[in-house]
Amino acid sequence: MTNLILEREWKTIDYELFENKPDSAPFSEDIIKRRELLLIAQCLLSDYRAAKILKDKETIGGLYRATMDLYSDWGHYDAIKKNYSQSEAGKRYFIKMYETAVANNDRKMINFCKSVFDAYNHFGINGHILRPNGKRKRT
């Protein structure tokens, strides 16, 4: 179960936005993209707080943690994004996460990744990258 301590998470985002900001503008594209993740994280925290159903909280909490993990480990993903567009890198990241979850028989993470793949299919994003769980893309 993903249980976020909202006050702590808000403080982390506030620190990153207002205290740990770049020294001077104009900012590079890399800095802008990384800081966009903080805006996404803010939206996810708001959605998490407003969610009434436990399953929704778990899904949103998982997306929030994945977003903050990506923000925290940006240097590692910087190398990946040179080879793939960001959405492709994101889908490949979830494919690796799914494969690890299958190897560990982690049903909760497997279901979470399947939900992410369903979202990619629903919106028709990166259909050329096949999802690993055998479901066909929506046409």
C-alpha positions, 0 to 999 in steps of 0.5 A: 500500500502506498501511504504518503505523508502529505506534509513531508512530501509537500515540504520536499517539493517546496524545498526543491522548487524554492530553495534548490532552484537553478542560479540563473536564467535562462534555464537549459531544456534539461533543467526545465524538463526536470522541474516540470516533474515537480509540477506533475508531482504537485498535481499528483499530491493534490489528486492523492489528497482528494482521492476517496477510494483506496485503490485510487490513492494507491495508483496515484501514490505509485505515480507520485513515487515514480515521478519523484524517483525520476526527479531524484535520479535524473542523471541516470535517465538523462542518458536514456533520454538521449536515445529515446523520446521521453514518453518512449523512455518512460514506457521502457522504464515501466516495461523494466519495472514490470519484468522485475515485478514478474520475476519477483511475483509482485502482483501489486506492481504487476497490476500497476504496470498493466494499468500504465500500459493501458493508459499508453494504449488508451491514448495511443502513445508509443504503440510501436513499443509492444507491451510485455504482458501480451495485451494487444493495443487498442485500435 
